[in-house]
Every structure is written in C-alpha cells, then in structure tokens.
Amino acid sequence: MNLEKMEEVYRKWEARANPAQQNSQTRMVWTPAEAGGMPISKQRRNDKFREDPPPERRRRRSGKLSHPPSLDLVPELARFKYTPPAFYDMTGGQRPFMGRCCANCTSGSREMLFTSDIPGMGFRNVLKFNKPRGGIIARYFPQIYLAYSEGVNYSYPSAGELAKEVLGSRRVHAAIHKGAISDSEGRAKEEFEYNKALQGHARRAGQVLGNMAASTSNVVLRITGWVLLKVLGMILFCVNVHQGQIEMLKRAAKEGVPLVIMPTHRSHLDYVLMSFILYIYGIRVPFVAAGDNLNIPVFGWVMRKLGAYFIKRKLDKEVGKKDHVYRALLHTYMEEVLRTNQNMEFFIEGGRSRSGKALAPKGGLLSVIVDAYYDGIISDAFLVPASVGYDKILDGDFTNEQMGRLKKKETFIGALKGIWGVFTSKFGQVRVDFAEPFSLKEYLDSAQMPSPLTSELSSHGIHRPHPHPVLKKTVSDHSLYGTDVVVEDQRQLVRGLGEHIVYDAVRVNSIMSTNLVSFLLMTKHRQGVEFSKLVEDAEWMKGEITARGRDVGFSGEMRAVVKHALALMGRNLVNTQSRQQRPDVVNETESQDAKKTRVTEKAKEGAEKEGEKQAGRDQMVVPNMALPEVFVLSYYSNTVISVFLLESVLANAVIAVANQEMHTLNPGQQNKVTLSKDRVLQKATELCDLLQFEFIFVPPCGCLYTALSDALDKLIISEIIQSEQDVSDGCSSQDSRWARRVASSSAWGIDDDKDDEDFGICTKEEQITVNSSPELLQKLFFFQSVLGPLIEGYWLTACNLVRLLDRDLPESEFSSLVSDYSQDRVAKGLAIYTESCAMDTLRNAWRLFQHWKVIDSYQDAEKIKLVHLKEPFRNEQKLGDFIDKIEAFRT
Ligand SMILES: CCCCCCCCCCCCCCCC(=O)SCCNC(=O)CCNC(=O)[C@H](O)C(C)(C)COP(=O)(O)OP(=O)(O)OC[C@H]1O[C@@H](n2cnc3c(N)ncnc32)[C@H](O)[C@@H]1OP(=O)(O)O
C-alpha cells in the first residue's frame, strides 16, 4: 500500500473515530439524558455527552490545560465548612461486615478466626490513643506510653545473621557458580576466567545483600511510632480500623506462623499505616518489600530500620538474560526471614495504581512464599489481603503519567517537598481494612482436590483450565530462579492465588466520601447537578453500595458528608455556581416529573431559600471534565466500579445486543425490546474478555457464568430487565451455545472462525425484555456509563491500529501517537468521555491486543522495539471487523 492509499485509509478511519464530523444520517440510539424523552440520533447523543464546555473552558482545552477553569465561581465552596462526619454507628452493627475469606477454597480458615461477636466490635480511630487502664502516662502522654509499652517486645533477626545464612546457602552458591560458568565459557583461559568471575559474582552477592537487607530496630520503631502518632493526627482527621478485623489478625498472629500482609497500593502512606497499626496493636511489624527506587539517602536508612528490604523492581536488566545471582539472593533472603517466623508484607500489584483501580498481581514474591511452604521452610502462613481507603490521596495525583508523560524519579529533595506538601494540607479520613486471614496450607491443599467447581463448569460445557492444578511436593532450587525451572502448573497456581488476593483486597475496600461523590459526578451528573439532588443521590448510592455488601468509610448526615467531600476535592475538581448563572445546565438524568416536583418544592420553600442558598443547597455542583483534572476525578470514582462491575457489564451487553432496537423503545409505553438471555450473557462474556486487563471479575475458584447470571438476576429483581419464558422449539440445554463460546479459547472467537450455527444446536431460549419505564431506563444507562470511558479508550486504541496497516512503528512512537490523537479528540470536543484518553487505559488496550495476538512487538537491528500488526489483521477488512466488534459496545 503506498503512502497516499494509506492516508486515504487513515482518513476513513479517522472519520469513523470522529462521528461528529460525519454528515451522514447516523443511527438512532438512546442515551441516559433521553431516557425520559424522545429518541435522538447518535450525532445528537454525542453532542449531548460531549462536555459542552463554556467558551472559556473550550479555549483552555485547545491550549493551556494547567489552569483551573474560569467558570462562574460562587465562593460557597470555600465556605463549605470542614465538618467531619460523626461515627454514629461505632458498633458497626448497621454496616456490612467485609472481608470474610473465601468459602470455596478456605472454608476452614473462614471459621477458624471468626466468631459471631466480630462484626459488632465496631471501629476505632487509631490516632485516638485511649488506654484507661494504662494509668496517667497513657492518658496524658499517649505517645510516650505507646513508645514504651506496646508492640516493641519482639526480637528481629539482624541483617548480619541473615546475610550469613543467605550467603552460605546452597542455592546462592549454585547461582554464583552458574554465573561464573556462563561468563567464562568459550574464553581462552577458561579456568582462570572462571575463578575470576566466581570472585566477582561472590563479591557482588555480598554487595547486593548489603543493599537489600532490613535491620529492624526496636528503638527506631519506638521513635517512629511516637512521631507518627503526633504527625498523622496533624494531617488526618482519623484513621479508622474495624476492631473485629484486628481481632482476627491478632488471633492469627498467635498461631505461630508468619502473617503475610498484601495490601492494594494507592499511596506511600499505605505501608506506614500498615506497620503503624500492627505496632499499636502489639503485632510484630512485618518485613516489607520496597522497590529500590525508594532507597534514597536518609529515608532508605530509616526505612531499613523500620523493616524495609529493598528489591529490584525488575529482576532482569536485559530481556532474555536472567540475573541468577540476584534471584537466588532474593529468594533465599525471603526464605530466611520466613524461617525465623517473621511477618512479611509486600504490595502484590507491584506499584501504586495510577487509575484508582486494582492492578493485576505480580507473581514473583508470592511464588517464594508458596515455595517456602512446599519446601518445608514454614509449616503454614496466614495470608492477609488488605486495603486502605483515603478521602484524599496524599502523594498528589498521577495526571502527568495519565497524560503520557514520564514518571519523575524519587529524590531526597522530592521526598522533602512531598512531606512539606503533606503538612500543609488536610486529607480527611482514612479507613484501613484487613480481610480475614486465610491459611496458605489450606488454600494449597484445596488445590490438590478436584473442586466442586469443576463439575459445575463441565455441566455448562465449559472447559476452563483447572483452577487448582495438582502439584508435586518437591524441594525447589528455583522459583525466582527462572522460567526454565518454574513448572507451568505452579505458575498457574500462584497466578490464581495472586488474583484471589487482589480480588479479596478490592472487596474489603471501603468506599470513601470522595469516591462516592466523584462516582456520581462522573456517571449521573457529568454536566453538573444541584447540591440537594447530589445529596439525595449520594444517600441512594450509599444504600446501593451497602446492599451489595460493601461498607462506606463515612457516616453521619449526608449533606455534611457531601460538603466534606467537595471541600476535599477542591475547586480544581468541582465548582459550585448558582443555578441562575447556568440556566443551560440541567440535571441530565432528572425526569420531567422530578423536575416539576422540585419546582413546586422550591416555591414552597420561599423564605427559607436564602438560608438554604447560603448552605449551598440550590447551588449547582459542576465537575471539571477538562484534561488533566478529569483524571483525578476518575481516580476517585474508579474505586466504586468494583461494586457495580458485573451489573455494568450486563447493562452494556443488553444495550449492545439490543442495539438498533433500543430506539424503538418509547419510555413509559407498553412496547418492549425482547432479547435472548443467551445472547446477552455471551455478549457480557465478550465484554469481560475485552476488559480482562482492567478487572478481576470473579476469583479463580469462581465461575464467570454463574456470576454473570447472578448479576442478571439482580437486574431482573430491580426490574431494570424483565424475564420472559419464550419457547422457540427447544432441543438442547439453554446455555449450551454460550457455553461453547466460552469453551473456545477466546470469547471473541478471534482464533475460532466457527460460527454458532456450525454446532447445529437449536436452543430453547429464555427471553428477557428491557423495562421501558423512564426511571428504570435511566438506571440501565447509569450502569452502562460506569464502563463507558474504558470501552471508548479500547475502541480508540483499536482505531489507531490502522496506522500499522502499512508499516511497523516504534513502540514509543505508536504509544504517543495514540495518546496525542485521543487528547486531540478531547480538545476538539469529540470525546464522549474525556477520561477515555488516560494512558493507563490505552496501554491496557494495547496489552490486550498483544495478548489476543492482533499485534506483537520485536526488536530491529538497532535494538528499537517495533509494534507490528499481525496477520490476518494486516488486511483492512479484517481489521475493520475487529474494530466493529469493539464498537458494538459503544452504541
Ligand atoms: C511503628 C512505625 C511503623 C512505620 C512503618 C514504616 C514502614 C517502612 C517500610 C517501607 C516499605 C516501603 C514499601 C514500598 C512499596 C513498594 O515499593 S511497591 C514496589 C515493590 N514491590 C513489589 O513489586 C512486590 C511485588 N512484585 C513482584 O513480586 C515481582 O514479581 C518482582 C519480584 C518485583 C519481579 O518483577 P519482574 O521483574 O517484573 O518479574 P515477574 O514477571 O514478576 O517474574 C519474576 C520471576 O518471578 C517468578 N514468577 C512470576 N510469576 C510467577 C508465577 N505466577 N508463578 C511462579 N513464579 C512466578 C518467576 O521466576 C519469574 O521469572 P521468569 O521465570 O518469568 O523469568
């Protein structure tokens, strides 16, 4: 294809990516805004969804993005008083108790530490140190009491003792020998070279270990505990923990086996809080794996004294060349720490999330824990998924990285600046949640047994790989030692365990006030909402969240909670303005009836109005949807996605399947859209497959089909979808067609050209209908919008693959082209969801396409990594079909 032809093709695709530029009559679809009105064209829908900025903001988008929007500001927000919500239900009785461990894989652990009084134990703010029995010192000098009494009675192995064991181990010797052989191989004086290399590797091993090892000191722990109690109280309103969760942790700690704590990673405060809480409750503080980028002067030394051991964040410098000595050292060091029964902690996601969503687990350190059990180093361990919820994140935001810019390196000055920034701001509340500890032994033992799940899956005709592969117990010399020696079954087992831990950690995460308010602003009220309506919706949302078994990290009067959240988010993210000043801004999802009622109410309120206005009641709260601020809002909001994940998948599937038929629906009328349940479930699976790098939809012991069916039932119970038994001359089992799809390697059938009809199955199809009540349609579109930005991001990346039709591009160039292109669409006002251009989303889409073998990468002669479009997608038609499949979710 010559350049002109390519440009022509590209223009075609660009036009496709920017439907607003097309003048053709576009399809008719429904949108949340229109749920209470008439069908509109997709063209109009895009206009509606576009952020429709006032002229000032539009100017900003095209040029300088870093200034706050110059909307008509009412100084109300500044006057929003910081009213910390009161914890009226301190017993925890009214709240769902989160974090019970899995009944499938760890039923024994589930009953071992839990007693019926646990859920009612209520919360404690760990910053309020209240020890009535500790005497005068505890009451009036809590920091001193804490420093001298609790959590300091443990002995920790010294760095020297551990180093001796590690350097003397068989594994490290073998690795040094192996390294020396590979260095000296083929050299002229082989033996001489071997001895030289041996000495070199041995010296390096000593240095690496010196840089790695922790040397926990009780004195430094005491001092830090004292300082933290003071300092945290200055910047945070409270740090709440559920006493029942802590009680289970304490019980596990008494079992005489290591606790391995694996929190999700959101902020640098995570590890400080984890160790601090354990210290306060008299549990041995853990050895924490820290990336060596944090080993900066002064801080590195202090962290080491507090239990940090430093690891390389990438084990091998060069692709394809394993650093055997380093791997052996790290493995043996961790093993020795575990042998002395120390607690451990590491961040299984491998780094802080840039999007607010959990990252896929890394398997390296976890595989060492699993091996330590199989090798008999430990008789068992208690694994503890955990998470920290922040009203406001302390370490700034990740907008630069989401805009595609490089991450700044950690430096001493940078750390000082960060600390100063923290001291000069307020961060609201923090909630730390620990899931119920579960036994590693029990989890692995259950892996040796056929799971009841296997029969459930096969009854649906689905042949997923066995969730728990059966392993041989052998003494390993490897794990971190390299692919050549890690058995695939073991990899799968560790991967599954990691996914389970991240899944559990996400489920134990409390929804904070800022999460909830941002979520509402990013889904229901993108164009702004009245303060009173926002409060009303926040109350509704709180109910929806707790009804799904998740707790919120606040309580008290909802008006105060919303004000508190808005004040913390600040003017950069949300503005308030009087309604009169923005007559064009209406609550986009409000029904006509609701509007009428509100108008009447307003008239009645009359005299009260002035006072209410002062309180911000009739103010419009408008989220800042411009780049890059929108990334901060979406960061907060993304925490809530996990609560509605499967329902949202199904809403998207329903709308995608209904597609053209949706616009035949007249809200409130008797007509209906009837769909095959089977088709909807299949579409939902396709969407889960599309978003597999974004979420863990079900734990590895779970079944996606069951989970999706359950979620569909929830939509049926809430009457958003109605179930109808329709008989179309049935023969085989109703789910078999869907099941066969899942049984194939990809739900998208990328490597599977066979159509459903090829199986020659006719089914008795259960039918579902979309409820045409305006209110319920609104809910359906609300659920749809939860995943909207991600789908748009994936679709954008797919559209950009057309650039690769004719030539391969360097990875960095392709990545910045996609990012610039997406940001350009936003600047032109063409994006439906501004946040769809987040680098995190674009990168995950790219990873997925690599996983699906649509693209791959290779190194050219100059060692530059190039992206390559694979066959058969190098064909315009095939690529078009592929993009169409993703586009189907954008209806
Ligand atoms: C009282 C007062 C208290 C105050 C108190 C203050 C506390 C003061 C503490 C400070 C504490 C700071 C804490 C900072 C927080 C961070 O810095 S977070 C960042 C650092 N931490 C982590 O990354 C932990 C999780 N990461 C991992 O586990 C990663 O696997 C590693 C080990 C970093 C390696 O990553 P990688 O190089 O990308 O390699 P990866 O693909 O994961 O695999 C490496 C090897 O692992 C093994 N492996 C990987 N997956 C599997 C699997 N599924 N199955 C089996 N083996 C596997 C294989 O051997 C593999 O090698 P190959 O065979 O593939 O060649």
The ligand as a Gaussian input file, in Angstrom:
#p B3LYP/6-31G(d) Opt

LIG

0 1
 C        5.618000       1.927000      64.220000
 C        6.006000       2.615000      62.976000
 C        5.946000       1.938000      61.699000
 C        6.340000       2.690000      60.469000
 C        6.462000       1.885000      59.318000
 C        7.132000       2.331000      58.112000
 C        7.337000       1.135000      57.191000
 C        8.527000       1.372000      56.271000
 C        8.548000       0.281000      55.249000
 C        8.834000       0.850000      53.919000
 C        8.307000      -0.083000      52.859000
 C        8.244000       0.590000      51.526000
 C        7.342000      -0.205000      50.600000
 C        7.299000       0.462000      49.267000
 C        6.305000      -0.193000      48.352000
 C        6.924000      -0.584000      47.004000
 O        7.999000      -0.187000      46.715000
 S        5.940000      -1.458000      45.903000
 C        7.089000      -1.998000      44.667000
 C        7.956000      -3.127000      45.058000
 N        7.260000      -4.324000      45.421000
 C        6.833000      -5.243000      44.543000
 O        6.949000      -5.057000      43.373000
 C        6.227000      -6.502000      45.064000
 C        5.538000      -7.343000      44.009000
 N        6.381000      -7.627000      42.829000
 C        6.792000      -8.882000      42.485000
 O        6.503000      -9.831000      43.186000
 C        7.566000      -9.015000      41.182000
 O        7.331000     -10.296000      40.668000
 C        9.094000      -8.821000      41.328000
 C        9.682000      -9.767000      42.322000
 C        9.374000      -7.378000      41.749000
 C        9.768000      -9.075000      39.970000
 O        9.101000      -8.426000      38.963000
 P        9.537000      -8.654000      37.404000
 O       10.985000      -8.469000      37.256000
 O        8.640000      -7.762000      36.616000
 O        9.290000     -10.152000      37.057000
 P        7.992000     -11.072000      37.051000
 O        7.438000     -11.162000      35.670000
 O        7.033000     -10.681000      38.098000
 O        8.622000     -12.517000      37.389000
 C        9.835000     -12.665000      38.028000
 C       10.001000     -14.109000      38.387000
 O        9.106000     -14.429000      39.429000
 C        8.646000     -15.760000      39.251000
 N        7.222000     -15.726000      38.969000
 C        6.490000     -14.706000      38.468000
 N        5.203000     -15.070000      38.378000
 C        5.121000     -16.328000      38.829000
 C        4.074000     -17.247000      39.000000
 N        2.844000     -16.942000      38.677000
 N        4.362000     -18.449000      39.492000
 C        5.593000     -18.792000      39.837000
 N        6.634000     -17.972000      39.699000
 C        6.413000     -16.751000      39.206000
 C        9.368000     -16.335000      38.037000
 O       10.543000     -16.955000      38.449000
 C        9.663000     -15.082000      37.268000
 O       10.779000     -15.215000      36.437000
 P       10.614000     -15.816000      34.952000
 O       10.513000     -17.262000      35.168000
 O        9.344000     -15.259000      34.378000
 O       11.811000     -15.383000      34.274000

